[in-house]
Amino acid sequence: MKKKSFKYTIIGVTSFFLILFGFYYLIIRCEQGEFFKYDKGVTIVINNTSKQEITDLNFFFSFYSTYDVQQDLGNIDKLEPGETTSIYSRHINGTGNDRSLYLQYPINKDEGQVDSLAYVAAYKPSKVVVILEITGTDNNGKLLFRVKGYDDVSGQFDYDLTSARE
């Protein structure tokens, strides 16, 4: 009799934890949506849908509004029209609130532009995904783009800078 009740207790406890784990997995999957398939760390997918070649893109993390590079994520020397590429970093270095993932690029021979692609309020984020679609440039040479993404604190985000910029 004791063996039978012990067996049923073990089966019940195991079933409870499996169901609990299943609900946890389902909640995480729903929260991340299409970004669930990306690994922890930083993933940046860049898609050039413009009709022009895009050059000298630099991606980095910095604390909000300082532009001092905290973590260099990588460069793209040239991106042809219709081309897609990605950058992946397994780790997010450093800790601290109010960091942003920035894109730096030249707008003419003497000037550069820095745009924030993702603001990450987490002290130590573990997953940031940015999907950047470059659609063209404005009259001043600034990139026009759409961004959608995910970070493990704020969740999903989406914004559009494809109309004329200031």
N, C-alpha and C positions, 0 to 999 in steps of 0.2 A: 504494500500500500504506500509506504513512504517513497519507494523508488518511482512509482507512478506519479505521485504528486510533485516530486522533484523534477521529473522529466517534463511535466506540463508547465511547471513554473519556469524552467529554462526556455522552453519553446515560447511561452508568453512574453518573457522579458526580451528574448531575441527578436520576436515579431514586433514588439513595441519599438525597439531601437531601429529596426529596419524601416518601419513605417515613418518614424520621426526623421530618419536620414532621407527618406524619399521626399517628404514634405520640404525639408531644408533644400534639397537639390532643386525641386520644382520652383521654390521661391527665388532662389539665385538665378535660375534659368529664365524665369519671367522678368526679373528685374533687369538683367543684362540684355535680353532680347537678342538681336543679331550680333551683338558684341561678345556673346558667350563663347564663341568658337576661338577667340583670340587668347593667347597665353598671358599669364601674369607678366608684368613688366610694362614696357612702353612699345606700342605698335603704331606706326604712322604709315598710312597708305596714301600715296599721292597719285592722282589721276589728272593728266593734262588733257582736258577736252577742248582747249582753245586751239586756234589755228596757227599758233606761233610757238617757236622753241622757247623754253623757259630755262634759264641758267642760274647757277650759283645760289642754290637754296641751302640755307643752314638752319638746322633745328637744334634747340637747346632748352634746358630748364633753367629758370632763374627765379629768384624771389621777386615777388610782385613789384614792378616799377623800377627795378635797379638795373636790369639788363646785364648784370655781372654774371657770366656763365657759371652756373653751379654744376651742370652736367651737359656736356656736348653729346648730342644724340646722333649726329651725322650730317653729311653734306650730300647734295646731289649736284653734280657739275652741269649736267644737261638733261633735259626732258623733252623729247620730241612730241609734236602734236599727236594725240591719241595714245600716247605711251602711259603705262601705269607702272609704278615701282613702290617699294616699301622699305621702311627702316624699322629694325627691331632691336631693342635693348632689354636684356633679361632682367636687369636690376634698375631700380630707381635710387640713385645715390642721395645721401644726405637726408636730413630731417628738417622740418620747419613748416609752419603754416604759410599760406599766401604765396604759393609758387605758381608760376605759369609756364606752359610750354609755348615757346616762341618760334616764329619763322622769321629769319632775316634774309633779305635779298637786295640786290642793287636796283635802283630805279633810274639812275643815270650814272655817268662816269664819276661824279663827285659825291653822290649821295646814296645812302642806304635806307631801307625801310625795315622796321621791326613790327610785326603783328603778333598779338597773342592768339593762339589757336585754342588753348584750353586753360582755364583757371582751376587749380586744384587746391582746395582748402584743407586737405588732409595733412596731418603732421607727418605721417609716413605712408603715402599711398602705395598700393601693391599692384594696381592695374590701371593703365591709362591707354585708351585707344582713340586715335584721331583719323578720320577719313576725310582727306582734303581733295576737293575737286576744283582745279584751277580752270576758270572759264575764259580768261583773257586779261587784258590790262586796261586801265583807264587812260585818259589823255596825259596824265603825269607819269605814267609808267608803273603805278601801283597795281598789284595783282588784284583781280576780281575773283572771288572764290566762294565756295560753299563748304561748310564744315559740319560734320556730325561726328559724335563720339560718345565715349563713356569713361567715367572715372569711378572708382569704387567708393566714393563718398557722396558725390552729388547725383550720381546716376547718369542717365543719358542727356545729351545736349545736342542742339542743332541751331545753326544760324547761317545767314546768307549775306555775303558782301558782293553780290554780282551787279548791283546797280551802281551808278556813279558814286564815287567816294568823295569826301571833302578834300 
